[in-house]
Amino acid sequence: MNGRKEVDILLVEDDPGDVELTREGLADSKLLVNLHTVDNGIKALQYLRKKGPYSDAGRPDLILLDLNMPKKDGRETLKEIKSDEGLRSIPVVVLTTSDADMDITRCYELGANCFITKPVGFEAFIKVVHSLEDFWFTVVKVPPRDR
C-alpha cells in the first residue's frame, strides 16, 4: 500500500467524460483511492446493498452522486440512501451540473452532506476533485467501513 491511506469511493455518474475526469483527478492522490463507478441510481443501490452483480462490493467511505441520470435519478437515490438505516451514515457529496436553488435545498433536505456544482473545464474540475479528497479524507472523520 506504500504507506498511503486506502479509501473507497463510489461514483454514481452516467457521463463517461466526468467519470474519466474524476478518475484522472484522483490518480495523483496522496491516498490509495479505489474508485468504483455505476451509471444510475438503481445500480448504486444494488452496489450499496450488495445485490446482483455487486454481491462482493465493499462499503464505500464516500459517495459522489450526480443528480441527472437515467432510470433512478440522484434525488431518488439520495432519498433511499438516507432513509436506509444501514447506509445513511455514508457521506454523500452531490456533484452535479445543476446550480438551481431548488436542487440545492432539496438535496440538503434529503440528507446530502455536501452539494457541489461541477465546474466547466478540466483544470477547475480537477481542482474540485482534489479539494473533495483533501476535505473528506484529511480534515473530516468519516464512519468506519465495517459498520
Summary of the structure (lengths in Angstrom):
residues: 147
radius of gyration: 14.3
end to end distance: 22.8
largest distance: 43.8
contacts: 440
relative contact order: 0.18
helix: 41%
strand: 18%
